[in-house]
Amino acid sequence: MTATTWDPIDGEVVATRPDEAAVTAHPLAGLVRNLTGPMLLVCLAGFAVAVFSDAWQFHGIAAATVGFLFVLFGSELTGENRNRRARIANAAHAAGHLGGTKLPEGKIARLAGRIKSLLVLRVGASIPIVLEHEIWGKTRANIPFWMGLSLIQSQALFGGPKNAVRAGPKTTHGETAMFVVAYRLDRDTRIHAEIMPEFATAKGPFDQDVKTESTEFNETFNIRLRSEEGEAVAKGVSSAALLQVLTPATQATLIDLSQSYAARVIIDRDTVFFGGYRNFQTTDASALQRLLTEAVEDFAEAATAFKRYVE
């Protein structure tokens, strides 16, 4: 199946529904997965020994090198990276969407020009979203959307990170699915607003972002508003355009989504980029694919609901 569909960067693209891809089991995949966390600790410990001990410097460098190479190449050598790519394609296929293919480097660069805040680390506020693949589809309300996503191997050594979904046998191993969903509004909001997780240090005089009438929303999100020319809107200036977008209903929806997906939003005039992540703490490949498919649909439905409010 091939169709022409909307794309936030290229306008319109011709995309194909992916074929089902084979997921293969390498005999050493389980061992590599189990050792990835410990070898990461070995790498960090070796680095510390190399820096702070003259007598054991060589041993520290050796340990750090072995640990680093294991973490860097282990998943590639056992085919785990290839299997993750296959599961993304299979999830897109199962949901009836298009794509599931690798995101071109040039497109990533163009995306970064519009949604840089979603892709960079904000210390004390949010982790960066990493994008490797792209999917096109339609929500249940028949609204076209584009989704960038990736699966990254994760370790939950201390009970699991926020927004974790557990399925099957209890394990500290899993994957983090990161998303950015874009969809087009039916009107130009004439603003560029960044609604990101609030900084932990945003207290008293350090809390300098745009405010709404909701205390809970202000404590959850950091709001930055830019004019059409790209200049920062002056502190304390109320924007009618922003308030039209951030209605009380929209604010309540975003607060709920921050708890489910660590949600963050960039409104770029007539396009909304909606980012988040979900942790899958399971080694069951079929459960992971099922959960990923459900999360993709759930995220798209949330974007559709957000669109209804801002129109």
DAZI-V777773 format. One record per pair of residues at least 12 apart in sequence whose C-alpha atoms are under 6 Angstrom apart, sorted by the first residue. I is the first residue (numbers start at 1). J is the second residue. D is the distance in whole Angstrom. If there is no record, write none. Layout:
i j d
I J D
I J D
//
This chain:
i j d
1 16 6
1 17 5
2 15 6
2 16 4
3 15 6
15 98 6
15 99 6
16 98 5
16 99 6
17 98 4
17 99 6
18 93 6
18 99 6
20 90 5
21 86 5
23 83 5
26 78 6
29 78 6
36 71 6
39 67 5
40 67 6
42 67 6
43 64 4
43 67 4
43 68 6
46 60 4
46 63 5
46 64 4
47 60 6
47 64 5
88 100 6
91 293 5
97 136 6
97 137 5
98 135 6
98 136 5
98 137 6
99 135 5
100 133 6
100 134 5
100 135 5
101 133 5
101 134 6
102 132 6
102 133 4
103 132 5
103 133 5
103 134 6
124 199 5
124 200 5
125 197 6
125 198 6
125 199 4
129 178 6
131 148 6
131 149 5
131 150 5
132 149 6
132 150 5
133 148 6
133 149 5
134 147 6
134 148 4
135 147 5
139 300 6
145 182 6
145 183 5
146 181 6
146 182 5
147 180 6
147 181 4
148 179 6
148 180 5
149 178 5
149 179 4
150 177 6
150 178 5
151 176 6
151 177 5
152 175 5
152 176 5
153 175 4
154 174 5
154 175 5
155 172 6
155 173 5
156 172 5
157 172 6
163 260 6
163 278 6
164 279 4
164 280 6
165 279 6
165 280 5
165 281 6
166 281 5
166 282 6
167 282 6
173 281 6
174 280 5
174 281 4
174 282 5
175 279 6
175 280 5
176 278 6
176 279 4
177 277 6
177 278 5
178 277 4
179 275 5
179 276 5
179 277 6
180 274 5
180 275 4
181 273 6
181 274 5
182 272 5
182 273 4
183 271 6
183 272 6
184 270 6
184 271 5
185 270 5
185 271 6
187 270 6
188 269 5
188 270 4
189 269 5
189 270 6
190 269 5
191 269 5
192 225 6
192 226 5
192 267 5
192 268 5
192 269 6
193 224 6
193 225 4
193 266 6
193 267 5
194 223 6
194 224 5
194 266 5
195 222 6
195 223 5
195 264 6
195 265 5
196 221 5
196 222 5
196 264 5
197 221 5
197 222 6
198 220 5
198 221 4
198 222 4
209 223 6
210 223 5
245 310 5
250 309 6
261 276 5
261 277 5
261 278 6
262 276 5
263 275 6
263 276 5
//
